[in-house]
Structures are given as C-alpha cells and as structure tokens.
C-alpha cells in the first residue's frame, strides 16, 4: 500500500511483481482485475520464474514484491499470507492396482506411502519451496518414492498426468483449474493429504 501511494505521486507508475508460472495462471486472474480497478494508472510488470530465483531478485531489489510458496527463513523480508491451499496425490487410474485402489479414501490422509509404493511419480523443481516441503513430508513419513521425472514444472506434470504417464502431488487449486473436466476426472484418482501434514502456503513478500 505504501509503495502504491508513492507511485501515485510519480510520473512513471510501475509495480514490479515476481511470481512463478504455477501461481500466475491461478492467482493473477483473481487478483489483477481488482488491482487494476483500484490502481488504474499503475502498470503491473510481471516477472515469471521459479521461487528461489525470484527470491534472489527480490532481495537484490530487481522488483518490488513477490508472490510465492511460503518458506520459513525470510530474513530481510516482510510477508503476508494470501492462502494456505490443501494438496492431493493425483494418480492416473491405469497405474493403480485394485489392491491400491482399496486404500484410497475421500478423507484427507497423513500417509500416502502404500499408494506411492512402486508408483511412477513426477517431482517438481528441486530447489523450489514446494518440492522441498514434499521431500520433508516424505522423509518424516518414512516414505520412499520411485521418481521417473524430476525438475518438473507443474503445467508439464499436469500434461503428463493427463496421458497417464505418472502421478504427482499438487495443490488442489491446480486440480480444480486443470483437471476438473469430466473426461479427465474419470481417468484419475485423487487422494487428499491432511493440511496439517502437507499444504501449499502462498505468501506475498516485500
């Protein structure tokens, strides 16, 4: 708010925003119309990259604010929470045995280990906050995985899930946006994970 008040007094009005592509496709359609209505004279300059690079650029002053996955160590930055999204394990039906199908539950679970056993899984970008949170969750639950692709961007993972190539843990807001049409839903299983165990916190940093 303070930055925008200052912009109102300058001739060139621009706010530089760093955001990763996963969040940009979901959050910007929700927040940009309100932002533009409130600040019609401000150009929102968007920089898309992965979270660790965005954080580096924010700390070096290359842009004003960043929206990204919440992390614990945020020295030199202020932050505010935007949303704490639930996550689920998404599994193509063609990859799951009847025995594993019997383990699925509509209720959020703490342990997806039996489902992941010998299941081809996609991993996100190694140095991203969300993949680090997934790795910590799997370690704490003593779950070993069988990754077949790593350093995946979410949109790529979603495209591969749609063709039944593997499973992936992802935020529910991406499931709602990209995997909710009837034909796609019929080809997939969704196992919710308890929020207290694993979630996708989204914050704004400045």
TABEL-V195264 format. One line per field, one symbol per residue. psi: psi as a letter, one per 20 degrees, with the letter a starting at -180 (. if undefined). A space follows every 10 residues. Layout:
psi = ???
//
This chain:
psi = ggghghhiir goopppppqq hghghghghg hgggghghmh jppoopopar ghhggghghj jhrgqppapp rgolqjqqrq pgqnqqrqpp pphiiprhgh hiiqqiqprh ojghhiokpp qpqaphjqgg hhhgggghgh jlpqrmphpr kpqghggghh ghjkirrqpq qhhhghhiki qggghijqqo oqpphhgprn pprpq.
//
